[in-house]
Amino acid sequence: MKAAVIYTKGEMPKYAEFAEPIVQNENQILISVKAVGITNLDKGKASGKHYSSKNIENGFVIGSDCVGLLENGTRVYARGISGTIAEKAIIDKNIFVPLPDGISDAVAASLPNAVAGSAMALRFRANVKAGDTVLINGATGFTGQMAIQIAKHYGAKKIIVTGRNEKMLQNLKELGADKIISLKQNDDAFISQLTEIHENSPIDIVLDYLWGHPAELILSVLKGNGSFTNKIRYVTIGGMAGDSIQLSSGILRSVDLQLSGSGLGSWSKDEVKLLFSEILPEMFLLTAQNKLKVNIETGNLADIEGMWNAEVTDGKRLVVII
């Protein structure tokens, strides 16, 4: 079969012939892959830098999930047991989501990673409630754009967004963002702007896709002064601006702050079951009904080498068509 193969971690995938995966037990089935979204998770695994890539050997097909056809012709989304940017992949026969009419293979393939990267944090780490004020740090990417819409769907009253892409920040208002804050301004200006917003509409939830220095600035704004504070649920989901921060003990002692992470390994089995049984089906249906806006760019498997490091503008998700 044709596939996107990583021969050595740190190198780009190659379009190559690769052995078709072999089903190992009765709980596995083969799927004919039709579309796969390229995610930061996949790029992290390819580079060997993602924590989940520790035990992956060289010479593997890249890709974590896919949209494809079962043997009976049913169109589904599934996580791959084998790499998915290939003509065939192995999935768990008990864990997949049938797709509704009205959603294309490419759009469906773009959604799940972003849904997991936003809805899981909102529901299971932040326990989002109607009326919450949500800050999304690093909202101009594809997952951030989905997070705005999903937070609104879950009842968020006000959504504050940060980012460096000035054009995209303005566009986020169309998706439901109420306040925008540029990360291009100096630290004092950033802190002043966010402080004013927080004083008028206390932040309940922070979804952080950046971490690093922007997280330090946000946490400094959240620091209390000895008065009673509202409970703030701060969830780190990515580390695009750096993997570590300096965190003052005074911040943790001065505010009712819940600091947690959302990602592979942090979710319980029950939470993952709900992702497949409730969250993803709902988001696929909302998209099919044009209630969620999705921003994608597509390319063919044969062009994977050029696509892998292509500069995708305006927070689009790059989707490989098989």
C-alpha positions as CSV (number, residue, x, y, z in Angstrom):
1,M,0.0,0.0,0.0
2,K,1.0,3.7,-0.4
3,A,1.7,5.5,2.9
4,A,3.5,8.4,4.6
5,V,6.5,6.7,6.2
6,I,8.8,8.1,8.8
7,Y,12.1,6.2,8.4
8,T,14.0,8.2,11.0
9,K,12.5,10.3,13.7
10,G,13.2,14.0,13.0
11,E,12.9,13.5,9.2
12,M,10.0,14.4,7.0
13,P,7.6,11.6,6.0
14,K,8.2,9.9,2.6
15,Y,5.6,8.8,0.1
16,A,6.4,5.2,-0.2
17,E,5.3,1.6,-0.5
18,F,4.7,0.0,2.9
19,A,3.5,-3.3,4.0
20,E,-0.3,-3.4,4.7
21,P,-0.9,-3.7,8.4
22,I,-2.1,-7.1,9.7
23,V,-5.0,-7.5,12.1
24,Q,-3.6,-9.1,15.3
25,N,-6.8,-10.1,17.1
26,E,-10.6,-10.3,17.0
27,N,-11.0,-6.8,18.3
28,Q,-9.1,-5.2,15.4
29,I,-10.4,-4.5,11.8
30,L,-9.0,-3.0,8.7
31,I,-10.3,0.3,7.4
32,S,-9.9,1.9,4.0
33,V,-8.6,5.4,4.8
34,K,-10.1,8.4,2.9
35,A,-8.8,11.5,4.8
36,V,-6.5,12.3,7.7
37,G,-5.8,15.7,9.4
38,I,-2.2,16.6,10.0
39,T,-1.9,17.7,13.6
40,N,0.7,19.0,16.0
41,L,0.5,15.6,17.7
42,D,1.5,13.9,14.5
43,K,4.4,16.3,14.0
44,G,5.5,15.8,17.6
45,K,5.5,12.1,17.1
46,A,7.4,12.4,13.8
47,S,10.1,14.5,15.5
48,G,10.3,12.2,18.5
49,K,9.7,15.1,20.8
50,H,6.1,14.3,21.9
51,Y,5.9,12.4,25.1
52,S,3.8,9.6,23.4
53,S,6.6,8.9,20.9
54,K,9.1,7.5,23.4
55,N,8.5,3.8,22.5
56,I,7.9,4.3,18.8
57,E,10.6,2.7,16.6
58,N,12.0,4.1,13.4
59,G,10.2,3.0,10.2
60,F,6.6,3.7,10.9
61,V,3.5,5.2,9.2
62,I,2.6,8.5,10.6
63,G,-1.0,9.6,11.5
64,S,-3.1,9.2,14.6
65,D,-6.7,9.1,13.4
66,C,-8.7,9.0,10.2
67,V,-12.0,9.0,8.3
68,G,-12.6,5.9,6.2
69,L,-14.8,3.1,5.1
70,L,-15.5,-0.1,6.9
71,E,-15.7,-3.3,4.9
72,N,-19.5,-2.9,4.8
73,G,-19.2,0.6,3.4
74,T,-20.0,2.5,6.6
75,R,-18.2,5.8,6.7
76,V,-16.6,6.4,10.1
77,Y,-14.1,8.4,12.1
78,A,-11.7,6.2,14.1
79,R,-8.4,6.3,16.0
80,G,-5.7,4.3,14.4
81,I,-4.0,1.3,16.1
82,S,-1.6,1.5,13.1
83,G,-0.5,4.7,11.4
84,T,-3.3,6.3,9.4
85,I,-1.8,8.4,6.6
86,A,-2.0,5.3,4.4
87,E,-4.4,3.5,2.1
88,K,-5.2,1.0,4.9
89,A,-5.1,1.2,8.7
90,I,-6.1,-1.0,11.7
91,I,-8.7,0.3,14.2
92,D,-10.5,-1.1,17.2
93,K,-13.8,-2.6,15.9
94,N,-15.6,-1.3,19.0
95,I,-14.3,2.3,18.9
96,F,-15.4,4.4,16.0
97,V,-18.0,7.1,15.2
98,P,-20.4,6.7,12.2
99,L,-20.5,10.0,10.3
100,P,-23.7,11.9,9.4
101,D,-24.7,12.9,5.9
102,G,-23.8,16.4,5.1
103,I,-20.2,16.4,6.3
104,S,-17.3,15.7,3.9
105,D,-14.5,13.2,4.5
106,A,-12.0,16.1,4.7
107,V,-14.0,18.3,7.1
108,A,-14.7,15.3,9.3
109,A,-11.0,14.3,9.4
110,S,-10.1,17.8,10.5
111,L,-12.3,17.9,13.6
112,P,-11.5,15.2,16.1
113,N,-8.1,16.3,17.3
114,A,-9.4,19.9,17.8
115,V,-12.5,18.7,19.5
116,A,-10.5,16.5,21.9
117,G,-8.1,19.5,22.4
118,S,-11.0,21.8,23.5
119,A,-14.1,20.0,24.5
120,M,-12.3,17.5,26.8
121,A,-10.7,20.4,28.6
122,L,-13.9,22.4,28.8
123,R,-16.0,19.5,30.1
124,F,-13.7,17.3,32.2
125,R,-11.0,19.7,33.5
126,A,-12.8,23.1,33.6
127,N,-16.3,21.8,34.2
128,V,-17.6,24.6,32.0
129,K,-21.0,26.1,33.1
130,A,-23.4,28.4,31.4
131,G,-22.4,32.0,32.1
132,D,-18.6,31.3,32.5
133,T,-16.0,33.8,31.2
134,V,-13.4,31.8,29.2
135,L,-9.9,33.0,28.2
136,I,-8.4,31.1,25.3
137,N,-4.6,31.7,25.1
138,G,-3.4,31.1,21.6
139,A,-6.8,31.1,19.8
140,T,-5.8,31.8,16.2
141,G,-4.9,28.2,15.4
142,F,-7.4,25.6,14.2
143,T,-8.0,24.1,17.7
144,G,-8.3,27.6,19.2
145,Q,-11.0,28.5,16.6
146,M,-12.9,25.4,17.5
147,A,-12.5,26.1,21.2
148,I,-14.3,29.4,20.8
149,Q,-17.2,27.9,19.1
150,I,-17.5,24.9,21.4
151,A,-17.2,27.1,24.5
152,K,-20.1,29.2,23.2
153,H,-22.0,26.0,22.5
154,Y,-21.5,24.9,26.1
155,G,-22.9,28.2,27.4
156,A,-19.9,30.5,27.9
157,K,-21.0,34.1,28.4
158,K,-17.9,35.9,27.4
159,I,-14.8,34.7,25.5
160,I,-11.4,36.4,25.6
161,V,-8.8,35.4,23.1
162,T,-5.1,36.0,22.6
163,G,-2.8,35.5,19.7
164,R,-0.1,37.0,17.5
165,N,-1.8,37.0,14.1
166,E,-3.6,40.4,14.1
167,K,-5.8,39.5,11.1
168,M,-6.9,36.2,12.6
169,L,-7.6,37.9,15.9
170,Q,-10.1,40.2,14.3
171,N,-11.7,37.3,12.4
172,L,-12.2,35.4,15.7
173,K,-15.0,37.9,16.5
174,E,-17.1,36.2,13.8
175,L,-16.7,32.9,15.7
176,G,-17.9,34.3,19.0
177,A,-14.8,36.0,20.6
178,D,-15.9,39.1,22.7
179,K,-12.4,40.5,23.6
180,I,-9.2,40.2,21.7
181,I,-5.7,40.7,23.1
182,S,-2.6,40.9,21.0
183,L,0.5,39.0,22.1
184,K,2.6,41.3,20.0
185,Q,2.3,44.2,22.4
186,N,4.8,44.6,25.3
187,D,4.3,42.8,28.6
188,D,3.0,45.8,30.5
189,A,0.4,46.6,27.9
190,F,-0.7,43.0,27.8
191,I,-1.0,42.8,31.6
192,S,-2.9,46.2,31.7
193,Q,-5.4,45.1,29.1
194,L,-6.1,41.7,30.6
195,T,-6.2,43.1,34.1
196,E,-9.0,45.6,33.1
197,I,-11.0,42.8,31.5
198,H,-10.5,40.5,34.5
199,E,-11.6,43.2,37.0
200,N,-14.8,43.8,35.0
201,S,-15.6,40.2,34.1
202,P,-13.7,37.8,36.3
203,I,-12.1,35.0,34.3
204,D,-13.5,31.5,35.2
205,I,-11.6,29.3,32.8
206,V,-8.3,29.5,30.9
207,L,-7.6,27.2,28.0
208,D,-3.9,27.5,27.3
209,Y,-2.5,26.3,24.0
210,L,0.8,28.3,24.3
211,W,2.2,28.0,27.9
212,G,5.6,29.6,28.2
213,H,5.9,33.3,28.8
214,P,2.3,34.1,27.8
215,A,1.2,31.8,30.6
216,E,3.4,33.6,33.1
217,L,1.8,36.9,32.1
218,I,-1.7,35.5,32.5
219,L,-1.0,33.9,35.9
220,S,0.5,37.2,37.1
221,V,-2.8,38.9,36.3
222,L,-4.8,36.2,38.1
223,K,-2.7,36.7,41.3
224,G,-4.9,37.8,44.2
225,N,-4.5,40.5,46.8
226,G,-5.8,38.8,49.9
227,S,-9.5,39.3,49.0
228,F,-12.0,36.5,48.2
229,T,-11.6,35.2,44.7
230,N,-13.7,33.3,42.2
231,K,-12.6,29.8,41.4
232,I,-10.4,29.8,38.2
233,R,-9.9,26.6,36.3
234,Y,-6.6,26.9,34.3
235,V,-6.0,24.1,31.8
236,T,-2.8,23.7,29.8
237,I,-3.4,21.9,26.5
238,G,-0.2,22.8,24.5
239,G,3.2,24.3,24.8
240,M,3.7,26.2,21.5
241,A,5.4,29.1,23.4
242,G,7.6,26.9,25.6
243,D,7.3,23.8,27.7
244,S,8.1,25.3,31.1
245,I,7.3,28.4,33.2
246,Q,8.3,30.1,36.4
247,L,5.3,29.9,38.8
248,S,5.2,32.0,42.0
249,S,4.0,30.3,45.2
250,G,2.2,33.6,45.9
251,I,-0.1,33.1,42.9
252,L,-1.2,29.7,44.0
253,R,-1.8,31.0,47.6
254,S,-3.6,34.2,46.7
255,V,-6.3,32.9,44.4
256,D,-8.7,29.9,44.2
257,L,-6.8,28.4,41.2
258,Q,-7.2,24.9,39.8
259,L,-4.2,24.1,37.6
260,S,-4.5,21.0,35.4
261,G,-3.6,19.6,32.0
262,S,-5.6,18.0,29.2
263,G,-4.1,15.5,26.7
264,L,-3.3,11.9,26.0
265,G,-2.7,10.1,29.3
266,S,-4.6,12.6,31.4
267,W,-8.0,11.4,30.4
268,S,-9.8,8.6,32.1
269,K,-11.2,5.6,30.2
270,D,-14.7,6.9,31.0
271,E,-13.9,10.3,29.6
272,V,-12.6,8.8,26.4
273,K,-15.7,6.7,26.1
274,L,-17.8,9.9,26.3
275,L,-15.6,11.5,23.7
276,F,-16.6,8.8,21.2
277,S,-20.2,8.2,22.4
278,E,-21.3,11.8,23.0
279,I,-18.9,14.6,22.2
280,L,-17.7,13.7,18.7
281,P,-21.1,12.6,17.4
282,E,-22.6,15.9,18.6
283,M,-19.8,18.0,17.0
284,F,-20.0,16.0,13.7
285,L,-23.7,16.7,13.6
286,L,-23.3,20.4,14.4
287,T,-20.8,20.7,11.6
288,A,-23.0,18.9,9.2
289,Q,-25.8,21.4,10.1
290,N,-23.3,24.3,9.4
291,K,-23.4,25.3,13.1
292,L,-19.6,25.0,13.5
293,K,-17.3,26.8,11.0
294,V,-14.3,24.7,9.9
295,N,-11.3,26.1,8.1
296,I,-9.3,23.5,6.1
297,E,-6.8,23.1,3.3
298,T,-6.4,19.7,1.5
299,G,-3.7,17.9,-0.4
300,N,-3.1,14.4,-1.8
301,L,-1.1,11.6,-0.1
302,A,1.3,11.5,-3.0
303,D,2.3,15.1,-2.1
304,I,2.9,14.4,1.6
305,E,6.5,15.6,1.5
306,G,5.6,19.0,0.3
307,M,2.5,19.3,2.5
308,W,4.3,18.3,5.8
309,N,6.2,21.6,6.3
310,A,3.9,23.7,4.2
311,E,3.0,27.1,5.7
312,V,-0.7,26.9,6.3
313,T,-2.1,30.4,6.9
314,D,-5.2,31.7,8.8
315,G,-5.3,28.8,11.3
316,K,-6.3,26.2,8.7
317,R,-6.1,22.5,9.4
318,L,-4.2,20.6,6.6
319,V,-6.0,17.4,5.6
320,V,-4.5,14.6,3.5
321,I,-6.8,13.0,1.0
322,I,-6.0,9.3,0.4
